[in-house]
């Protein structure tokens, strides 16, 4: 099953239980990272650039459903997109 891609105006919702906030996401990513090493040799990632990313599966943390997500609008997405106010 293809997992719907998130955008700045959308979010996931589990179609079985309605969960909006808790998901286990399995993804493959190709990234370039800038690592900073301190004098003791401990590293810290200071910058990450995502070159490509594929979401393989999404599991709902509430009901354990696999790949049962849909895209819905985020709250306020209409206002952020410049939609005229009604009133």
DABELLIN-V425401 format. One record per backbone hydrogen bond with DSSP energy under -0.5 kcal/mol. CO is the residue of the C=O (numbers start at 1). NH is the residue of the N-H. Records with the same first field share a line. If there is no record, write none. Layout:
CO = NH, NH
This chain:
7 = 10
9 = 74
11 = 72
13 = 70
14 = 18
19 = 14
21 = 23
22 = 61
23 = 25
24 = 26, 59
25 = 27
26 = 56, 57
28 = 54
29 = 31
30 = 51, 52
32 = 49
33 = 35
34 = 46, 47
35 = 37
36 = 44
38 = 41
42 = 38
44 = 36, 46
47 = 34
48 = 50
49 = 32, 51
52 = 30
54 = 28, 56
57 = 26
58 = 67
59 = 24
60 = 64
65 = 60
68 = 15
70 = 13
72 = 11
74 = 77
76 = 80
77 = 81
78 = 83
79 = 82
